[in-house]
Amino acid sequence: MKWHIKGGLFVLWVCWLALASAAFAASRNYVVQGDIVYTPACGEAKILPQGYLVVKEGKVQGAYDKLPKDYEGWKKQDCRGKLILPGFCDLHVHAAQYRQIGLGMDEALLEWLEKYTFPEERKFSDTAYAERVYGDFAAELAKCGTTRSAVYGTIHRQGAEILARKLTERGLGAYVGKVNMDRNAPDYLCETSAGSLAETERFVKAPVWTDLVRPILTPRFAPSVTPELLQDLGALAKRENLPVQTHLSENKAEIQWVAELFPKIREYPKVYEHFGLYGDTPTLMAHCIHMSEAQIKEMVSRGVYPVFCPESNLNLTSGIMPVRKFLQAGAKVALGSDVGAGHDLFMPHVIVRAIQVSKVRAMDYPEEKALTLPEAFYLATKGGGSFFGKVGSFEPDYDADFLVVKTPKALAERSVQERWQHFIYHGTPEDITARYVAGKQLRLP
Ligand SMILES: [Zn+2]
């Protein structure tokens, strides 16, 4: 008798488990109805008024103007009258500079680093400070609809691990880097070469990584890393198959400095290439403002991503990246806010700035046509998103990263395309009413 009761309980438990997992799977399968806009190709905006985005277990099944019969019984979210857009991808952002946004913008790069950035980054040796600032940063990123990012911490390993945890707590996707600096840095931010490598090796094995938040090697830039450490980081990238992010050719004084520091190599991109940090594994290079045609060609052939950071191009008077040249050469261009040299985490404003600075450049170089909105939007979604895999579009099998966005009632009679344009140029994070990463809704504080 006792065994019968036990057996019965077991069967009940198995049934409950089956029902619970079916309910869980069903909750991850749903249809969102709204005004869908995405860019499957650079410059091509696909618009589906009152369309249907079908999500199955975190992946996009498809975006349709009419709901296919197979999905008619699925749970439906009614977002009619709102825009459904892919989440934004910020491929260059310094989390540790979040508290210095807007400070010292009258300085040029190297002076700005000395006076503002390094003293701020020093504070992240204090883990309590890192908890506070990185917590605020991750919350703001989520609020802005930046569902994926490539983020710099500081040299402090524990701080960078806290950053990874804070991004995970918000449900965001990201690559997170612990910065390496073993020369040409203030004493308080200068590591020993061996110490920097050991801490990086510990960092990439830390128990903080998930499917969505992963480590990326982050030598700050060639001038602040010795050849020995660059060599070791290149070997580590190869051994552990780790991606790499750093800065390249932002400022003419910096390029000259690199030539002096590496007299045998001289050319800035060749320095990274020499040490196995230039496309041997997936690589992001922020800025790429002053580069020759041959260097651009080489970058494309190595599959390295140039990251266009239009706000810092202007704020630090570094120059304007010739984005059209990169696109024409077939480069995988991404967009970055570059906070704190950029002053805005909200990617729609970075998209606008990208278009504006490309227009300024086109005034002097008419052969370099300015970016259009569907082009710049692509860079901030599918372009940068491709660094994470199938991210940034609503084509089948893409991760279901999307935003629900309200637009003003006064524009209700306007076309979907016009309301989308209005949001990008004039919207705010408050207009985003829901954010999803891999099909899961983000929790805001
Ligand atoms: Zn930067």
Boltz pocket constraint, residues with backbone or C-beta under 6 A from the ligand:
constraints:
  - pocket:
      binder: B
      contacts: [[A, 92], [A, 94], [A, 247], [A, 286], [A, 338]]
      max_distance: 6.0
